[in-house]
Amino acid sequence: MEYNVQLLFAALFLVFLVYLTGRILLKPLRLLFKLMYNSLIGLILLWAANLLGGGLGLYLPVNWVTVAIAGFLGIPGLIFLILMYVLMSG
């Protein structure tokens, strides 16, 4: 009987270690996927701003900095980039 209890605790400890290892290893992957998703959203926002602003002479460069700003900050980041473009070119 005592052997079965020790085996049960060992199995539970092993399950806990596998769970903990999985959490530790998957966290950087989740961060990477979130970074890629936000960058894609930023790229789409910049593309839309360039498409809609082309008639007004508005062109935001598409590089990793502008994509990151638009991706992480969303619409406020895009407004910030447009304001910076207007202030720097004016």
MIDOSE-1310 file (N, C-alpha, C; in nm, 2 decimals, decimal comma, always signed):
residues 90
meyn	+0,08/-0,12/+0,00/+0,00/+0,00/+0,00/+0,09/+0,13/+0,00; +0,19/+0,13/+0,08/+0,28/+0,24/+0,09/+0,35/+0,27/-0,05; +0,38/+0,16/-0,12/+0,45/+0,17/-0,25/+0,35/+0,24/-0,35; +0,22/+0,21/-0,34/+0,13/+0,27/-0,43/+0,12/+0,42/-0,41
vqll	+0,12/+0,47/-0,28/+0,11/+0,61/-0,25/+0,24/+0,68/-0,30; +0,35/+0,62/-0,28/+0,48/+0,68/-0,33/+0,47/+0,69/-0,49; +0,42/+0,59/-0,55/+0,41/+0,59/-0,70/+0,32/+0,70/-0,74; +0,21/+0,72/-0,67/+0,11/+0,82/-0,70/+0,17/+0,96/-0,69
faal	+0,24/+0,98/-0,58/+0,31/+1,11/-0,56/+0,42/+1,14/-0,67; +0,49/+1,04/-0,70/+0,59/+1,05/-0,81/+0,53/+1,08/-0,94; +0,42/+1,02/-0,97/+0,35/+1,04/-1,10/+0,29/+1,19/-1,10; +0,24/+1,23/-0,99/+0,18/+1,37/-0,98/+0,30/+1,47/-0,99
flvf	+0,41/+1,44/-0,93/+0,52/+1,53/-0,94/+0,57/+1,54/-1,08; +0,58/+1,43/-1,15/+0,62/+1,42/-1,29/+0,53/+1,50/-1,38; +0,40/+1,49/-1,36/+0,30/+1,57/-1,44/+0,32/+1,72/-1,41; +0,34/+1,75/-1,28/+0,37/+1,89/-1,25/+0,49/+1,94/-1,32
lvyl	+0,60/+1,87/-1,32/+0,72/+1,91/-1,39/+0,70/+1,92/-1,54; +0,63/+1,83/-1,60/+0,60/+1,85/-1,75/+0,52/+1,97/-1,77; +0,42/+2,00/-1,69/+0,34/+2,12/-1,70/+0,42/+2,24/-1,69; +0,50/+2,25/-1,59/+0,59/+2,37/-1,56/+0,69/+2,39/-1,67
tgri	+0,75/+2,28/-1,72/+0,84/+2,29/-1,84/+0,77/+2,34/-1,96; +0,65/+2,29/-1,99/+0,58/+2,34/-2,10/+0,54/+2,49/-2,09; +0,50/+2,53/-1,97/+0,47/+2,67/-1,96/+0,59/+2,76/-1,98; +0,71/+2,72/-1,93/+0,83/+2,80/-1,94/+0,87/+2,80/-2,09
llkp	+0,86/+2,69/-2,16/+0,91/+2,69/-2,30/+0,81/+2,75/-2,40; +0,68/+2,75/-2,37/+0,58/+2,81/-2,46/+0,56/+2,96/-2,44; +0,60/+3,02/-2,33/+0,59/+3,16/-2,31/+0,66/+3,25/-2,42; +0,79/+3,22/-2,45/+0,86/+3,29/-2,56/+0,79/+3,28/-2,69
lrll	+0,73/+3,16/-2,72/+0,66/+3,14/-2,85/+0,54/+3,22/-2,86; +0,47/+3,23/-2,75/+0,35/+3,32/-2,74/+0,39/+3,46/-2,77; +0,50/+3,51/-2,71/+0,54/+3,64/-2,72/+0,58/+3,67/-2,87; +0,65/+3,57/-2,93/+0,69/+3,58/-3,07/+0,57/+3,59/-3,16
fklm	+0,47/+3,51/-3,14/+0,34/+3,51/-3,22/+0,27/+3,65/-3,20; +0,27/+3,70/-3,08/+0,20/+3,83/-3,06/+0,28/+3,94/-3,13; +0,41/+3,93/-3,12/+0,49/+4,03/-3,19/+0,46/+4,03/-3,34; +0,46/+3,91/-3,40/+0,43/+3,89/-3,54/+0,29/+3,94/-3,58
ynsl	+0,19/+3,91/-3,49/+0,05/+3,96/-3,52/+0,04/+4,11/-3,51; +0,10/+4,17/-3,41/+0,10/+4,32/-3,40/+0,17/+4,38/-3,52; +0,28/+4,32/-3,56/+0,35/+4,38/-3,68/+0,27/+4,37/-3,81; +0,20/+4,26/-3,82/+0,11/+4,25/-3,94/+0,00/+4,35/-3,93
igli	-0,06/+4,37/-3,82/-0,16/+4,48/-3,80/-0,10/+4,62/-3,83; +0,02/+4,64/-3,79/+0,08/+4,77/-3,82/+0,11/+4,79/-3,96; +0,15/+4,68/-4,03/+0,17/+4,69/-4,17/+0,04/+4,72/-4,25; -0,07/+4,65/-4,21/-0,19/+4,68/-4,27/-0,24/+4,82/-4,25
llwa	-0,22/+4,87/-4,13/-0,26/+5,01/-4,10/-0,17/+5,11/-4,18; -0,05/+5,08/-4,19/+0,04/+5,17/-4,28/+0,00/+5,16/-4,42; -0,03/+5,05/-4,47/-0,08/+5,03/-4,61/-0,20/+5,11/-4,63; -0,30/+5,10/-4,54/-0,43/+5,17/-4,55/-0,41/+5,32/-4,55
anll	-0,32/+5,36/-4,46/-0,29/+5,51/-4,45/-0,23/+5,56/-4,58; -0,14/+5,48/-4,64/-0,07/+5,53/-4,76/-0,17/+5,52/-4,88; -0,26/+5,42/-4,88/-0,36/+5,41/-4,98/-0,46/+5,53/-4,98; -0,51/+5,56/-4,86/-0,61/+5,67/-4,84/-0,54/+5,80/-4,85
gggl	-0,42/+5,82/-4,80/-0,35/+5,95/-4,80/-0,28/+5,98/-4,92; -0,27/+5,89/-5,02/-0,20/+5,91/-5,14/-0,25/+6,03/-5,22; -0,38/+6,05/-5,22/-0,43/+6,17/-5,29/-0,40/+6,30/-5,22; -0,37/+6,29/-5,10/-0,34/+6,42/-5,02/-0,19/+6,44/-5,01
glyl	-0,11/+6,35/-5,07/+0,03/+6,36/-5,07/+0,10/+6,31/-4,94; +0,02/+6,23/-4,87/+0,07/+6,17/-4,75/+0,13/+6,03/-4,78; +0,25/+6,02/-4,74/+0,32/+5,89/-4,76/+0,40/+5,86/-4,64; +0,36/+5,75/-4,57/+0,44/+5,71/-4,45/+0,53/+5,60/-4,49
pvnw	+0,66/+5,61/-4,46/+0,75/+5,50/-4,50/+0,72/+5,37/-4,43; +0,74/+5,26/-4,49/+0,71/+5,13/-4,43/+0,85/+5,07/-4,40; +0,88/+5,08/-4,28/+1,01/+5,01/-4,23/+0,98/+4,95/-4,09; +1,07/+4,89/-4,03/+1,05/+4,82/-3,91/+1,01/+4,91/-3,79
vtva	+1,05/+5,03/-3,79/+1,02/+5,13/-3,69/+0,87/+5,17/-3,70; +0,83/+5,21/-3,82/+0,69/+5,26/-3,83/+0,59/+5,14/-3,82; +0,63/+5,02/-3,87/+0,55/+4,91/-3,85/+0,53/+4,87/-3,70; +0,64/+4,88/-3,63/+0,64/+4,85/-3,48/+0,55/+4,95/-3,41
iagf	+0,57/+5,08/-3,44/+0,49/+5,19/-3,37/+0,34/+5,17/-3,40; +0,30/+5,15/-3,53/+0,16/+5,13/-3,57/+0,11/+5,00/-3,51; +0,19/+4,89/-3,51/+0,15/+4,77/-3,45/+0,12/+4,77/-3,30; +0,22/+4,82/-3,23/+0,20/+4,82/-3,08/+0,10/+4,92/-3,03
lgip	+0,09/+5,04/-3,10/+0,00/+5,14/-3,05/-0,13/+5,15/-3,12; -0,14/+5,08/-3,24/-0,27/+5,08/-3,31/-0,30/+5,21/-3,37; -0,42/+5,25/-3,37/-0,47/+5,37/-3,43/-0,40/+5,50/-3,37; -0,39/+5,51/-3,24/-0,31/+5,62/-3,19/-0,17/+5,63/-3,24
glif	-0,10/+5,51/-3,26/+0,03/+5,51/-3,31/+0,03/+5,56/-3,46; -0,07/+5,52/-3,53/-0,08/+5,57/-3,67/-0,10/+5,72/-3,68; -0,19/+5,77/-3,59/-0,21/+5,91/-3,58/-0,08/+5,99/-3,54; -0,01/+5,93/-3,45/+0,12/+5,98/-3,41/+0,22/+5,99/-3,53
lilm	+0,22/+5,88/-3,61/+0,31/+5,88/-3,73/+0,27/+5,99/-3,83; +0,14/+6,00/-3,85/+0,09/+6,10/-3,95/+0,12/+6,24/-3,90; +0,10/+6,27/-3,77/+0,14/+6,40/-3,71/+0,29/+6,43/-3,73; +0,37/+6,33/-3,70/+0,51/+6,34/-3,72/+0,55/+6,37/-3,86
yvlm	+0,48/+6,31/-3,96/+0,51/+6,33/-4,10/+0,47/+6,47/-4,13; +0,35/+6,52/-4,09/+0,30/+6,65/-4,12/+0,40/+6,76/-4,06; +0,44/+6,74/-3,93/+0,52/+6,83/-3,87/+0,66/+6,84/-3,93; +0,72/+6,72/-3,97/+0,85/+6,72/-4,02/+0,86/+6,77/-4,17
sg	+0,75/+6,75/-4,24/+0,75/+6,79/-4,38/+0,70/+6,93/-4,40; +0,63/+6,98/-4,31/+0,57/+7,11/-4,32/+0,66/+7,22/-4,30
